[in-house]
Amino acid sequence: MDRIGLSSVGGLMKALVIGVSSYDTLIEIDQFPTLKSDVSIWAKNVHYSVGGTGAGKSLSLDTLGVDTTLVTDLGKDEYRQKILDIYKQTKIHTKVLLADVTTTHTNIMYDGGKRLSIFTSMSKEIEFNPKIEDDIQKSEVVFLSINDYCKHYIPYIKKHDKLCVVDIHDYDIGNPYHQAFIQAADILFASGVNIDDDIQFLKEHIKNKQLVILTKAEKGSLAIDKNHKIYHQSAFKQLPLLDTNGAGDGFSAGFIFALLKKKPIQYALAFASVCGAMVCSSRHLFNPDTKENIINKYIQIWHNSESGE
């Protein structure tokens, strides 16, 4: 069954995201130092925010006007309410899975957008909630993160034949951990950081899928459809680069948003590229200005600049 283009014209798209939320400390420095026995670093800026791929995709979808439900793991600790308070400022419907602790990161941002992410705590024991099947059934698309507990909801996604979107991020070829998620995906996203042969990766992973998309940061992106047609898209570079945190989540959210509005794949790649760039121009996990009309204006400006108009 081809499940691309499910949203009715004028209807509100309904998305379910299953994945981690973290509480992040973001420390910005000019340059990463040469490590010695003792190193002192002066931070340019420090701020605190929600993080995690579940959060990143949900916030980007919500900003695009998608009716978004987030199923996420949080502990009963000081960080739980801080994260929930952030979600209360949005229209995201949050369903909490009780965890032993809330995941926390310290992200060191350096050299104009590079990131060193340190996991300072990570949830290991997360409850399973069978009632999430109801949310899966009501959704048009499910963004399934690659946290281990997310695998328990794959049977429900398949039972109700929902479009399943999986992002395997900086995938190491052949890593067995990812196989259940790769198999579950109808649309698969991956970063090309550890991939040597882009075309081979696309051709190998399109089997039993509708689309595979490979992101390559400033080198743009590639996609392959079920007919083995390959698409190339340059990166949108007309916005300042402040912080790459959340760029991949913004890209995938933007791509699926455009695709389910029945836009061509090539246009969806351009739309996603602008979404990712807009996230990079913000110091937050998402960019609150990522609206469809603004993105379309950027695409038009981009098109005009490339055609010399």
C-alpha positions in Angstrom: 0.0 0.0 0.0 1.3 3.4 -0.9 0.8 5.6 2.1 2.5 8.8 0.8 0.1 11.7 0.5 -2.4 10.7 3.2 -3.5 14.2 4.4 -6.7 15.5 3.0 -6.5 18.9 1.4 -7.1 21.5 4.0 -7.1 18.9 6.8 -4.8 19.0 9.8 -2.0 16.4 9.6 -1.8 14.1 12.6 1.6 12.8 13.6 2.8 10.7 16.4 6.4 10.9 17.6 7.9 8.2 19.9 11.2 9.0 21.3 13.4 10.6 24.0 13.3 14.1 25.5 16.3 15.3 27.4 17.2 18.4 29.4 20.3 20.0 27.8 23.0 22.3 29.0 24.5 24.0 25.9 27.9 25.6 26.3 29.3 27.7 23.5 33.0 28.1 23.1 35.2 29.6 20.3 37.4 26.6 19.6 37.8 23.2 21.1 41.1 23.1 23.0 44.0 20.7 22.8 43.4 18.5 25.7 46.1 18.3 28.4 46.0 17.2 32.0 44.3 20.4 33.1 42.4 22.7 30.7 40.5 25.9 31.5 37.8 27.0 29.0 35.9 30.3 29.0 32.3 29.9 27.7 31.0 32.5 25.4 27.4 31.6 26.2 25.5 29.0 28.3 21.8 28.2 28.0 19.4 25.4 28.9 16.9 23.8 26.7 15.0 20.6 25.8 16.9 18.2 23.6 16.6 14.7 22.2 15.3 13.5 18.8 11.8 12.9 20.1 11.7 16.5 21.2 13.4 17.9 18.0 11.0 16.2 15.6 7.9 17.1 17.7 8.8 20.8 18.1 9.6 21.1 14.4 6.3 19.4 13.4 4.3 21.5 15.9 5.9 24.7 14.4 4.8 23.6 10.9 1.2 23.3 12.2 1.0 19.6 12.5 -1.3 18.1 15.1 1.5 16.3 17.0 1.5 13.8 19.9 4.8 13.0 21.6 5.3 9.8 23.5 8.5 10.3 25.6 10.3 8.9 28.6 10.8 11.1 31.7 11.9 10.3 35.2 10.4 11.6 38.5 13.1 14.2 39.0 13.9 17.9 38.7 14.2 17.8 35.0 10.8 16.3 34.2 8.8 19.4 35.0 11.3 21.7 33.2 10.8 19.7 30.0 7.0 19.6 30.4 6.9 23.3 31.0 8.5 23.8 27.6 6.0 21.6 25.9 3.2 23.5 27.6 4.2 26.5 25.5 3.3 24.5 22.4 0.3 22.6 21.0 2.1 19.2 21.4 0.1 16.5 23.2 2.6 14.9 25.5 2.2 11.3 26.8 4.9 10.4 29.4 6.4 7.0 29.9 7.8 6.7 33.4 11.6 6.2 33.4 14.1 5.6 36.1 15.8 9.0 35.3 15.3 11.8 32.8 18.0 11.9 30.1 20.4 14.9 30.3 23.1 16.1 28.0 25.8 18.7 28.1 26.5 19.9 24.6 29.7 21.8 23.9 29.2 23.9 20.7 32.4 25.0 19.0 34.1 25.9 15.7 31.0 27.6 14.2 28.4 24.8 14.7 30.3 21.6 15.6 29.0 19.7 18.7 30.4 17.4 21.4 27.4 15.8 23.2 28.1 14.3 26.6 25.4 12.1 28.1 25.3 13.1 31.8 22.4 10.8 32.6 20.4 8.3 30.5 17.2 6.5 31.2 17.5 2.7 31.1 14.2 1.4 32.6 11.1 2.8 30.8 7.6 1.6 31.2 5.7 0.0 28.4 2.2 1.5 27.9 -0.1 -0.6 25.6 -2.6 2.3 25.5 -0.2 4.0 23.1 -1.8 1.7 20.5 -4.8 4.1 20.4 -2.5 7.1 19.5 -0.9 5.0 16.8 -4.2 4.1 15.4 -5.3 7.7 15.3 -2.2 9.0 13.6 -1.4 9.4 9.9 2.4 9.0 10.3 4.6 7.6 13.2 8.1 9.0 13.7 9.8 6.1 15.5 13.1 7.0 17.3 15.8 4.5 17.7 15.8 4.4 21.5 15.5 0.7 22.6 12.1 1.1 24.2 10.6 2.3 21.0 10.9 -1.1 19.4 8.1 -2.4 21.6 5.6 -0.3 19.6 6.6 -1.6 16.2 4.0 -4.4 16.2 1.2 -1.8 16.8 2.5 0.3 13.9 2.4 -2.7 11.6 -0.9 -3.9 12.9 -2.6 -0.6 11.9 -0.5 -0.2 8.7 0.8 3.2 9.6 3.4 5.1 7.7 6.5 4.6 9.8 9.4 7.1 9.6 12.7 6.1 11.1 15.9 8.2 11.4 19.0 6.2 12.1 21.2 9.3 12.3 25.0 8.6 12.1 24.6 5.0 11.1 27.5 2.6 11.1 27.0 0.2 8.2 26.0 -3.2 9.5 25.4 -2.2 13.2 23.0 -4.9 14.3 21.3 -2.6 16.9 19.6 -0.7 14.1 18.2 -3.6 12.1 14.8 -3.9 13.7 14.3 -0.1 13.1 15.5 -0.3 9.5 13.1 -3.2 8.8 10.2 -1.3 10.4 10.7 1.9 8.4 8.6 2.8 5.4 10.6 5.9 5.0 14.2 5.8 6.2 16.5 8.7 7.0 20.2 8.4 7.6 23.2 10.8 7.9 26.0 10.2 5.5 28.8 10.8 8.1 29.9 7.2 8.2 28.8 6.1 4.7 31.4 5.9 2.0 29.2 4.9 -1.0 26.0 7.0 -1.0 24.4 5.3 -4.1 25.1 1.8 -2.9 23.6 2.6 0.5 20.4 4.0 -1.1 20.0 1.0 -3.5 20.6 -1.5 -0.7 18.1 0.0 1.7 15.2 0.9 -0.6 14.1 -2.8 -0.5 10.5 -3.0 0.9 10.5 0.8 1.5 8.9 3.8 -0.1 11.8 6.2 0.3 15.3 6.4 1.6 16.9 9.8 2.3 20.5 10.4 3.0 21.6 13.8 4.4 25.1 15.1 3.9 25.1 18.5 5.8 26.6 21.2 3.6 26.8 18.8 0.7 23.1 18.5 0.4 20.9 15.4 0.4 20.0 12.4 -1.8 16.9 10.2 -2.0 15.8 7.1 -3.7 12.1 6.1 -4.4 10.7 2.6 -4.7 11.2 2.7 -8.5 14.9 3.3 -7.8 14.9 6.8 -9.1 17.6 8.9 -7.4 17.2 12.5 -6.5 19.9 15.0 -5.6 19.4 18.2 -3.7 22.0 20.9 -2.8 22.1 22.4 0.6 20.4 25.7 1.4 23.2 28.1 2.5 21.5 31.5 2.6 21.0 31.7 6.4 23.6 32.1 9.1 24.9 29.0 10.8 24.6 29.4 14.6 23.9 25.9 16.0 23.4 22.6 14.2 21.6 21.0 17.2 18.2 19.7 15.9 19.0 20.3 12.2 18.4 16.6 11.2 15.1 16.5 13.1 14.0 19.7 11.3 15.0 18.3 8.0 13.0 15.0 8.4 10.0 16.8 9.8 10.0 19.2 6.9 10.4 16.5 4.3 7.5 14.4 5.6 5.3 17.5 6.0 5.8 18.4 2.4 5.5 14.8 1.2 2.2 14.2 3.0 0.9 17.4 1.4 1.4 15.6 -1.9 4.4 17.7 -3.0 6.9 16.1 -5.4 9.9 14.4 -3.8 12.4 16.9 -5.3 10.4 19.8 -3.8 10.1 18.0 -0.4 13.9 17.7 -0.4 14.3 21.5 -1.0 11.6 22.2 1.6 13.5 20.0 4.1 16.8 21.6 3.3 15.3 25.0 4.2 13.8 23.6 7.4 17.2 22.2 8.5 18.9 25.5 7.6 16.4 27.5 9.6 17.0 25.3 12.7 20.8 25.9 12.2 20.1 29.7 12.2 18.5 29.4 15.7 20.2 28.7 19.0 17.3 26.4 20.0 16.4 22.8 19.0 13.9 24.2 16.5 13.2 27.5 14.8 9.8 29.1 15.8 9.7 30.9 12.4 9.6 27.6 10.5 6.2 28.2 8.8 5.1 26.9 5.4 4.7 30.3 3.9 8.2 31.5 5.0 9.8 28.3 3.8 8.2 28.7 0.4 9.5 32.2 0.1 13.0 31.0 0.9 12.6 28.3 -1.8 11.5 30.9 -4.3 14.5 33.2 -3.4 16.8 30.1 -3.6 15.4 29.1 -7.0 15.7 32.7 -8.4 19.3 33.0 -7.2 20.3 29.7 -8.8 18.6 30.6 -12.1 20.1 34.1 -12.1 16.8 35.9 -12.0 
